[in-house]
Amino acid sequence: MIKRAAFQFDIEELQKELEREPWEEGEAGIEIRTVGLGSIMACTPSGKVYTPWACGNVDECPVCAGKGRVKPKNGKLFRKLSKKAARLALVCQKRGWGKDTAARRAHHAAADRLANMRTCGRCLGMGSAEARDDEEWWENAQTALRNIDATLELSEGDGAYLEVVQCREKADRAEEE
């Protein structure tokens, strides 16, 4: 149900571009090289920049209206499972089951089912489908870039510009030559 937010850049081409860049002096015995990808507005699914002091530009999830939770389709079943989970929790508490027992596992499984029944399937509880898509895009980007020992970062000069960064210790340079 979640829109795929694939990392749209060719990893092999990024690696070639990084290899063309010279290593620059970084902090504490680290050398870095970077390649710019472009603006967040052009790269990410929503094209939005998130700031800790303002979130008004993020649209609410169309499925849950920004709540992150949805009403269960079968209210009667939901209430029945809620009561069963509550009874199991009470039994576990009264009997002092601190160890891993079948009843305790059943209680946790019931609680997990209840939590998953109510979490919005589109935004996965975030309240914004756009924010969820962007988060997935960042995760996919970091996973893809890990294959070339690189990471995705925001530019220090412009917080809305994305860069692919590779780092190495200065000692690695002697081994390379």
Summary of the structure (lengths in Angstrom):
residues: 177
radius of gyration: 23.4
end to end distance: 50.0
largest distance: 70.5
contacts: 447
relative contact order: 0.23
helix: 44%
strand: 17%
